[in-house]
């Protein structure tokens, strides 16, 4: 099967597809999903960074003779 067969041979069919894609993007759905993904990734990175800092502080306190973490 030829890949070009997926699109209509008429110019109007292809333009309708392009208009549909622009409408999806313009509706804010795609932008909203991208922002949600970015925010989710940022929150995960902050949680992981905080966990690493907490563990490192506990190890440093233990190494210098502070209170045992358990």
VOKEVEX-882558 format. One record per atom (N, C-alpha, C, CB): residue in one letter; atom name; x, y, z. Coordinates in pm, 1 decimal, decimal comma. Glycine has a CB too. Layout:
// residues N
ATOM   aa   at          x          y          z
ATOM    A   CA          X          Y          Z
...
END
This chain:
// residues 70
ATOM   aa   at          x          y          z
ATOM    X    N       84,0     -118,7        0,0
ATOM    X   CA        0,0        0,0        0,0
ATOM    X    C       88,1      124,4        0,0
ATOM    X   CB      -95,4        0,1      121,8
ATOM    X    N       53,1      215,7      -82,0
ATOM    X   CA      127,4      340,1      -92,3
ATOM    X    C       87,1      432,4       23,0
ATOM    X   CB      102,2      408,3     -229,7
ATOM    X    N      186,2      493,8       87,5
ATOM    X   CA      156,3      582,5      200,6
ATOM    X    C       71,2      701,1      159,0
ATOM    X   CB      285,1      632,2      264,0
ATOM    X    N       83,8      741,5       35,4
ATOM    X   CA        6,4      856,3      -10,3
ATOM    X    C     -141,7      823,2      -24,7
ATOM    X   CB       61,0      906,5     -142,6
ATOM    X    N     -175,4      694,0      -25,7
ATOM    X   CA     -315,8      655,4      -35,4
ATOM    X    C     -393,3      688,1       92,4
ATOM    X   CB     -326,6      506,8      -65,7
ATOM    X    N     -321,9      714,9      201,1
ATOM    X   CA     -390,1      749,4      325,8
ATOM    X    C     -459,9      884,3      315,0
ATOM    X   CB     -290,8      751,1      441,9
ATOM    X    N     -406,6      970,5      230,7
ATOM    X   CA     -466,3     1102,0      211,7
ATOM    X    C     -547,5     1101,9       83,1
ATOM    X   CB     -357,6     1212,5      208,3
ATOM    X    N     -646,0     1182,3       82,3
ATOM    X   CA     -725,8     1196,7      -38,6
ATOM    X    C     -639,9     1257,4     -148,7
ATOM    X   CB     -851,1     1283,9      -12,4
ATOM    X    N     -664,5     1213,7     -270,0
ATOM    X   CA     -585,8     1267,2     -382,2
ATOM    X    C     -626,7     1411,1     -413,0
ATOM    X   CB     -603,5     1179,0     -507,9
ATOM    X    N     -744,2     1447,1     -370,2
ATOM    X   CA     -787,7     1584,9     -393,4
ATOM    X    C     -722,7     1676,0     -291,2
ATOM    X   CB     -942,1     1596,8     -386,5
ATOM    X    N     -701,1     1797,0     -331,3
ATOM    X   CA     -637,4     1893,8     -242,1
ATOM    X    C     -728,1     1926,4     -123,2
ATOM    X   CB     -602,3     2022,3     -318,9
ATOM    X    N     -857,2     1923,8     -144,4
ATOM    X   CA     -950,3     1958,8      -37,2
ATOM    X    C     -943,3     1863,3       80,5
ATOM    X   CB    -1090,7     1962,0      -90,4
ATOM    X    N     -922,0     1734,9       54,3
ATOM    X   CA     -913,5     1636,8      163,1
ATOM    X    C     -793,8     1661,3      252,7
ATOM    X   CB     -906,6     1496,4      106,8
ATOM    X    N     -681,6     1692,1      192,0
ATOM    X   CA     -561,1     1720,1      269,5
ATOM    X    C     -576,9     1849,5      348,6
ATOM    X   CB     -438,5     1728,8      177,2
ATOM    X    N     -635,9     1949,9      286,9
ATOM    X   CA     -655,4     2077,4      356,4
ATOM    X    C     -751,4     2061,9      474,1
ATOM    X   CB     -708,3     2183,7      259,2
ATOM    X    N     -852,1     1974,5      458,0
ATOM    X   CA     -943,7     1949,7      568,5
ATOM    X    C     -869,2     1888,2      687,2
ATOM    X   CB    -1058,5     1857,5      523,6
ATOM    X    N     -775,8     1796,5      656,9
ATOM    X   CA     -695,0     1736,1      763,0
ATOM    X    C     -606,2     1837,2      832,1
ATOM    X   CB     -610,2     1624,9      706,9
ATOM    X    N     -548,1     1926,3      753,4
ATOM    X   CA     -462,1     2030,6      810,2
ATOM    X    C     -544,8     2124,0      897,1
ATOM    X   CB     -390,6     2110,2      698,4
ATOM    X    N     -663,2     2160,9      849,2
ATOM    X   CA     -750,5     2247,8      929,3
ATOM    X    C     -791,9     2179,0     1058,9
ATOM    X   CB     -875,3     2287,8      848,9
ATOM    X    N     -818,2     2049,8     1051,7
ATOM    X   CA     -854,7     1976,0     1172,6
ATOM    X    C     -741,4     1974,2     1273,7
ATOM    X   CB     -894,6     1833,7     1137,5
ATOM    X    N     -617,8     1954,4     1225,4
ATOM    X   CA     -502,1     1953,6     1315,7
ATOM    X    C     -482,1     2090,4     1380,1
ATOM    X   CB     -374,9     1912,0     1239,7
ATOM    X    N     -498,7     2194,9     1301,2
ATOM    X   CA     -484,9     2330,7     1355,3
ATOM    X    C     -594,3     2358,3     1457,8
ATOM    X   CB     -490,2     2435,7     1241,8
ATOM    X    N     -713,5     2308,5     1432,1
ATOM    X   CA     -823,8     2329,1     1526,7
ATOM    X    C     -796,1     2258,0     1658,8
ATOM    X   CB     -956,5     2279,1     1466,7
ATOM    X    N     -741,6     2135,9     1652,4
ATOM    X   CA     -707,5     2064,1     1776,3
ATOM    X    C     -603,6     2141,8     1854,7
ATOM    X   CB     -655,6     1921,9     1745,3
ATOM    X    N     -501,3     2190,0     1785,5
ATOM    X   CA     -396,4     2264,3     1854,3
ATOM    X    C     -450,8     2395,7     1907,7
ATOM    X   CB     -277,8     2289,9     1760,7
ATOM    X    N     -532,1     2462,0     1829,1
ATOM    X   CA     -586,8     2590,4     1869,5
ATOM    X    C     -687,4     2580,0     1982,2
ATOM    X   CB     -650,3     2656,8     1753,0
ATOM    X    N     -746,2     2463,2     1999,4
ATOM    X   CA     -846,5     2448,2     2104,1
ATOM    X    C     -784,7     2450,0     2243,2
ATOM    X   CB     -923,7     2319,7     2084,0
ATOM    X    N     -654,6     2435,1     2249,9
ATOM    X   CA     -588,8     2436,7     2379,7
ATOM    X    C     -572,5     2299,2     2439,4
ATOM    X   CB     -664,8     2522,4     2474,0
ATOM    X    N     -631,7     2197,4     2378,8
ATOM    X   CA     -621,9     2062,4     2433,6
ATOM    X    C     -477,7     2013,7     2431,9
ATOM    X   CB     -711,2     1965,8     2354,9
ATOM    X    N     -413,5     2029,1     2317,8
ATOM    X   CA     -275,6     1981,7     2305,1
ATOM    X    C     -183,4     2063,3     2395,1
ATOM    X   CB     -228,4     1989,7     2158,1
ATOM    X    N     -204,3     2193,1     2398,8
ATOM    X   CA     -121,9     2279,5     2483,0
ATOM    X    C     -142,7     2243,8     2630,0
ATOM    X   CB     -155,4     2428,5     2458,1
ATOM    X    N     -266,5     2220,7     2668,5
ATOM    X   CA     -295,6     2182,4     2806,5
ATOM    X    C     -230,9     2051,0     2844,3
ATOM    X   CB     -444,4     2173,2     2827,7
ATOM    X    N     -235,3     1954,0     2754,0
ATOM    X   CA     -172,2     1824,7     2782,3
ATOM    X    C      -20,5     1839,7     2793,7
ATOM    X   CB     -207,4     1722,2     2672,3
ATOM    X    N       39,0     1921,8     2709,0
ATOM    X   CA      183,8     1943,4     2715,4
ATOM    X    C      222,2     2012,0     2846,3
ATOM    X   CB      231,2     2027,7     2595,2
ATOM    X    N      144,0     2109,9     2888,4
ATOM    X   CA      172,8     2177,6     3015,1
ATOM    X    C      154,1     2084,2     3133,8
ATOM    X   CB       83,3     2300,3     3031,2
ATOM    X    N       53,1     1997,8     3127,6
ATOM    X   CA       32,2     1901,8     3235,5
ATOM    X    C      149,1     1805,0     3245,1
ATOM    X   CB      -98,5     1824,9     3214,4
ATOM    X    N      199,5     1760,8     3131,5
ATOM    X   CA      314,7     1670,7     3130,9
ATOM    X    C      437,8     1740,7     3186,0
ATOM    X   CB      342,2     1619,2     2989,0
ATOM    X    N      458,8     1865,2     3147,2
ATOM    X   CA      572,7     1942,3     3196,3
ATOM    X    C      563,0     1963,8     3347,2
ATOM    X   CB      581,1     2077,4     3123,9
ATOM    X    N      444,7     2000,1     3395,7
ATOM    X   CA      425,1     2022,4     3538,9
ATOM    X    C      445,8     1893,6     3617,0
ATOM    X   CB      285,1     2078,5     3565,9
ATOM    X    N      393,9     1782,9     3565,9
ATOM    X   CA      410,1     1653,5     3632,1
ATOM    X    C      557,6     1616,0     3642,0
ATOM    X   CB      332,5     1544,3     3556,6
ATOM    X    N      631,8     1638,1     3534,6
ATOM    X   CA      774,8     1607,3     3535,0
ATOM    X    C      848,8     1695,7     3634,3
ATOM    X   CB      834,0     1624,5     3394,5
ATOM    X    N      812,4     1822,1     3641,0
ATOM    X   CA      876,0     1914,5     3734,5
ATOM    X    C      850,0     1873,2     3879,0
ATOM    X   CB      825,9     2057,0     3710,7
ATOM    X    N      726,9     1835,5     3910,0
ATOM    X   CA      692,8     1793,5     4045,9
ATOM    X    C      770,5     1667,8     4083,4
ATOM    X   CB      541,0     1768,6     4058,9
ATOM    X    N      778,7     1572,1     3991,9
ATOM    X   CA      855,3     1449,7     4020,1
ATOM    X    C     1001,5     1481,4     4045,4
ATOM    X   CB      843,0     1350,3     3904,1
ATOM    X    N     1058,5     1570,4     3965,4
ATOM    X   CA     1199,3     1606,5     3982,7
ATOM    X    C     1221,7     1672,6     4118,5
ATOM    X   CB     1245,2     1700,5     3869,6
ATOM    X    N     1130,0     1758,8     4160,5
ATOM    X   CA     1143,7     1823,7     4291,2
ATOM    X    C     1133,3     1723,2     4405,1
ATOM    X   CB     1037,5     1931,9     4307,9
ATOM    X    N     1042,8     1627,0     4393,9
ATOM    X   CA     1028,2     1525,0     4497,9
ATOM    X    C     1153,8     1439,8     4506,9
ATOM    X   CB      905,6     1436,3     4470,1
ATOM    X    N     1208,4     1400,4     4393,1
ATOM    X   CA     1330,4     1319,2     4392,8
ATOM    X    C     1447,3     1398,4     4450,7
ATOM    X   CB     1363,8     1271,7     4249,6
ATOM    X    N     1458,9     1526,4     4414,3
ATOM    X   CA     1567,4     1609,8     4466,5
ATOM    X    C     1554,9     1626,5     4617,9
ATOM    X   CB     1567,4     1747,8     4397,7
ATOM    X    N     1433,7     1646,9     4667,8
ATOM    X   CA     1413,4     1660,7     4812,3
ATOM    X    C     1449,8     1531,8     4884,8
ATOM    X   CB     1267,9     1699,2     4842,9
ATOM    X    N     1413,4     1417,7     4828,8
ATOM    X   CA     1446,9     1289,6     4890,8
ATOM    X    C     1598,1     1269,7     4895,9
ATOM    X   CB     1380,8     1173,9     4814,3
ATOM    X    N     1667,1     1306,7     4789,4
ATOM    X   CA     1813,5     1292,7     4787,2
ATOM    X    C     1877,4     1382,3     4892,1
ATOM    X   CB     1869,6     1326,5     4647,5
ATOM    X    N     1829,1     1505,2     4904,8
ATOM    X   CA     1884,2     1597,7     5004,3
ATOM    X    C     1861,0     1544,7     5145,4
ATOM    X   CB     1821,2     1737,7     4989,1
ATOM    X    N     1743,8     1491,6     5173,7
ATOM    X   CA     1713,5     1438,4     5307,1
ATOM    X    C     1805,0     1321,2     5340,2
ATOM    X   CB     1566,0     1394,6     5315,8
ATOM    X    N     1823,9     1231,0     5245,1
ATOM    X   CA     1910,8     1114,8     5268,7
ATOM    X    C     2055,0     1159,7     5288,6
ATOM    X   CB     1901,9     1014,6     5151,0
ATOM    X    N     2101,9     1254,0     5207,0
ATOM    X   CA     2239,4     1302,2     5222,6
ATOM    X    C     2260,3     1370,6     5357,5
ATOM    X   CB     2274,5     1398,7     5109,4
ATOM    X    N     2164,4     1450,4     5400,9
ATOM    X   CA     2176,7     1514,8     5532,2
ATOM    X    C     2181,1     1412,0     5644,2
ATOM    X   CB     2060,6     1611,7     5555,3
ATOM    X    N     2099,9     1308,0     5634,5
ATOM    X   CA     2101,3     1203,2     5736,4
ATOM    X    C     2235,8     1130,7     5737,4
ATOM    X   CB     1987,0     1102,9     5712,2
ATOM    X    N     2290,8     1103,3     5620,5
ATOM    X   CA     2421,3     1036,6     5614,3
ATOM    X    C     2532,3     1125,1     5669,7
ATOM    X   CB     2453,8      997,1     5470,3
ATOM    X    N     2526,8     1254,1     5640,7
ATOM    X   CA     2629,0     1346,5     5691,8
ATOM    X    C     2620,3     1356,8     5843,3
ATOM    X   CB     2613,3     1486,2     5628,0
ATOM    X    N     2499,3     1368,2     5895,8
ATOM    X   CA     2482,8     1376,6     6042,1
ATOM    X    C     2534,4     1251,4     6109,9
ATOM    X   CB     2335,3     1398,6     6079,0
ATOM    X    N     2511,2     1136,0     6049,4
ATOM    X   CA     2558,9     1010,2     6106,4
ATOM    X    C     2710,7     1002,9     6098,1
ATOM    X   CB     2495,4      889,9     6034,0
ATOM    X    N     2768,7     1049,4     5988,8
ATOM    X   CA     2913,5     1041,6     5969,4
ATOM    X    C     2988,9     1131,2     6067,1
ATOM    X   CB     2949,4     1079,6     5826,5
ATOM    X    N     2931,5     1244,7     6106,8
ATOM    X   CA     3002,6     1334,3     6198,9
ATOM    X    C     2967,1     1305,4     6344,3
ATOM    X   CB     2970,7     1480,1     6166,1
ATOM    X    N     2904,0     1192,7     6367,9
ATOM    X   CA     2878,9     1151,6     6505,5
ATOM    X    C     2750,6     1205,3     6563,9
ATOM    X   CB     2991,1     1193,4     6590,5
ATOM    X    N     2661,7     1244,7     6480,9
ATOM    X   CA     2533,6     1293,5     6530,3
ATOM    X    C     2442,5     1179,3     6570,9
ATOM    X   CB     2465,7     1379,0     6425,3
ATOM    X    N     2317,1     1211,1     6583,8
ATOM    X   CA     2217,1     1113,2     6622,1
ATOM    X    C     2205,6     1006,2     6515,3
ATOM    X   CB     2081,7     1180,2     6645,7
ATOM    X    N     2181,4      882,8     6556,0
ATOM    X   CA     2160,0      774,6     6460,6
ATOM    X    C     2023,6      792,7     6395,0
ATOM    X   CB     2170,2      635,7     6530,0
ATOM    X    N     2013,2      765,4     6265,6
ATOM    X   CA     1885,9      789,2     6196,8
ATOM    X    C     1777,8      687,5     6228,9
ATOM    X   CB     1908,4      790,6     6049,9
ATOM    X    N     1809,6      583,8     6306,7
ATOM    X   CA     1706,7      483,6     6339,9
ATOM    X    C     1677,5      481,3     6486,5
ATOM    X   CB     1749,2      345,7     6295,1
END
